[in-house]
Amino acid sequence: MNKKNFLLVLCLLLPSLVIGCKQPQTSQQTSSPFVRTQTPLPGWKKFEGRGAQLQLPESYSGGDLSQYLDVVVQKLESLGPYYQQIAQYLKQNPSAFVIWAFDSKVSKSGVLSNVALAAEPVGSTVTTDTYLDMITKQLPSEIRVVEQKKVSLDRYQAGQIVTEATISGVTAKQIMYAIKQGSNIWIVVFSTSAEEFEQRLPSFQQSINTFSVSD
């Protein structure tokens, strides 16, 4: 994993706390002529971008930043000064994520629950296990790995890690999925406050099982 892509992974793991990751303005573009169509779950809606799709509860906003950047930034800035930092990061790095969405229901701790999705081109010999091993061995001390294992999703096999990070007295918890499809590793990270993680985990697990990418 090169330095640019490792910085992207760090930004994915801590998008809710905005730790100052600096991502180049260009990133790998993944495109496809179609996306596998799914019927949205009751009370949920579908988010699509660059050949991938994911369903989330209706309280989430955002999506493909190439189309919805202004809408996302406006909504984030309306939440107050803290979220203006997140809005600024997304304005500076609109191509970093395939999909970026946040829950408008903000926790009392001030952590913004969100999902970030990115695709990284990798060699044919790189598996999800080796990819996650590379990540966990290089994580800074602020990020603690709570769990790492393989999981079976509805459509894919995936690697999963659960991490925690405490910055400025606030603890966030993330669950990250790495899915190998063709020459790409698809990274999906759900972030929330540590106190809300168990409550939100079932919806995160339900959401990742709606993930699909064009073959």
Disulfide bonds with the S-S distance in Angstrom:
none
